[in-house]
Structures are given as structure tokens and as C-alpha cells.
Amino acid sequence: MRKPVSSRRASTARPAPDAALTADRRRLITVLLVTAFYCAVELAASYYADSLALLSDAIHLLTDIGALGLALLTLWISRLPARGAKTYGYLRAEVLGAVLNGLALWLLVAFIWYKALRRLDHPPAVQGGVMMGIACLGLLVNGFAAWMTHGSRRRGEVGLAVSGAFVHVLSDLIGSLGILVSGALARFFGWRAADPAVSLLIGVLVLYGSWGLIREGVDVLMEAVPAQVDLEELRRDLLALGNAEEVHDLHVWCLASRQLALSAHVVVGPHADHDRVLADISAMLERDYNIRHVTIQIERRSRRPQEPQHF
């Protein structure tokens, strides 16, 4: 179904890449400071309460701190200018950082499951009251961090670095909720196995949440068509401009999480004004698809039979 033009034109209101990267950096620094504070509190509480769920979540927070630091580093690298053989600069450093963040979560889940399975046989007594108190604090802290990273993410204004941070924060929020439940079960019902059992469940939820992040990052690295672009609809829009008689060898990909690129061969009539055709195509792509990096090859006679088979 064709998207309303009004909703597409809204894409031009997005912040400029440099301004957006600066906003991303501020969000990540705020979340990093809040996470570091809560991690110190949770490590101390896990020792006092002898809780695997608290310790697992604290270790998770340590990986979050490293992941946030990596995200900040990749944002800085991505702003380095293009030079030498790297004609696109370092735009995809952000994407690489996001994929590494997702893989780090998977390694963390493997560690949590290993510890939880060992504890299921002989679950120790835990301080349920302490766990519940720390979990309530965690809900507040992680709720704030989730708000910081999700509000603009929902409006499509952030890149994969902040999206990766949001996945980490969301898994922290789920972990705090799981700790609250296991603490309540241990304190009020004496069920010691609740602590490792909830740890296993937290691992499942973290895997589910991080899969989308890794898939999106891999799609960018594989230069897949962005999810928000319908290639057939884009072809129809190019042909609807009037001067284009045929469009082939059409490619759309992400240079980075915010920057799209397009290349295509466009066959025009013998009397078409090439400059006008290029201007119309560029204006339509920026207005309707937020694509600003455009490479168009104009052809008066289709060379499609002599070219490799593409879409």
C-alpha cells in the first residue's frame, strides 16, 4: 500500500546527522552515569543477599557499561571525515558497535544460564526482602534510562547506537522485574528455586530482545534494502515522474542507520532534458524517501540485456 505523501514528507523534518549524533551522545552519557551508579548498588546487594539473580543482573549491568562506552566510541568514530581509501568515512562504525553489543548480550545469557542450572539442584537461601528493595530501585533507574533512549527512538530520530542501548536497558528493566518476582516468591512462599528459575527466564527475554538489534545491524552490513523502503513502489514512483521510460539495476541500501543511498539506471526518451530528470528524481527521493545520496545513470537506449541481472 502506498504511504501517504504527508507522512513521507515528515521525514524531512528529522534532525541533521551531526545534530542527531550530538543528541545521541548526550542520551548515552546520561544513561551510562545512571547505570554505573545502580550497578555499584546491585553488586553490594548481591553479596549481602546471596542472590544469583542480583549478581547476574549486576554483571549484566557491567556489560551494559562496556556496551554504552563502545556505543559512545563508535559514535565518535562515525563522525571522522572520509579520507583515503575510506570514501564513506567511518559511518558504519556505529553499526559494528550495535552488532557487538547484541553478541555481548548473548554471551551474557550463556553465563547466566550456566549459573542458574547449577543452582537449580541445590538452591541456597536468599534475602528476599533485600532483593525486592533493590529491584524496586532498579525499576526506577532502568525506567528512566528506557525513557531516555526510547522516546526519540520511537520517532525514528536515533541511530543503532541508541537502539542498542535501548535493548540493553530494556533487558535491565525486565531483569529488575524478574528479581522483584523471585524476591517475593522467596520471602513470602519460601521458594528458593525462584531465584535461578527467574534467571533462566530473564535470559530468554534478553535473547528475544537482542535478536532484532543484531538482525538490523547485519542487514545494514549486508546492504539489504531498508525495511521502510518498498522497492517496487519506489520503482513506480520513479516511472511516474514522466520522463523515465524504464528503471533497472535499482539498489537501495544503508550507509549507516540514518543515511540511505540509491543507485539506478534510468532510460529516458530521446528529447528528455537530463538535468531536469536528475533534479526531479533527486527531489522526489529526498522528499518521499529521505534518500540524499543518489547515483543515477541516464540511458537513451536500455543497456539492460548487456548488464548483470539485478532488480
Number of C-alpha atoms within 10 A of each C-alpha: 5 8 10 9 11 10 10 15 15 13 17 15 10 15 13 11 15 10 11 16 22 13 16 24 20 14 18 23 15 13 25 21 14 16 23 16 11 17 23 13 14 24 18 13 20 22 12 13 17 17 25 23 30 30 20 26 29 25 18 22 24 17 17 27 21 15 24 27 16 19 30 24 16 21 26 17 16 20 16 12 12 13 10 7 7 10 9 15 17 20 24 22 19 27 29 20 24 31 22 18 26 26 17 17 24 19 11 20 22 14 14 23 20 13 17 22 15 11 17 15 10 10 19 14 16 25 18 24 16 19 29 22 14 20 24 15 15 26 18 13 20 26 16 16 26 21 15 20 25 21 12 17 16 10 9 13 21 23 22 26 31 28 22 29 28 25 26 28 26 23 27 27 23 21 29 28 19 25 30 27 19 27 31 19 17 22 19 10 10 14 16 22 20 23 30 27 19 22 25 21 14 26 23 14 15 22 19 14 18 24 17 14 25 21 13 19 25 16 17 20 17 11 16 14 18 17 10 7 13 15 16 11 13 17 16 12 17 21 18 11 13 13 21 21 17 18 21 19 15 17 17 21 21 22 20 22 19 18 15 20 20 18 16 18 20 25 22 22 15 10 8 14 11 15 10 11 19 17 10 15 21 17 14 18 19 18 18 20 20 21 22 16 16 16 14 15 13 18 18 15 13 17 11 15 7 7 10 8 9 9 12
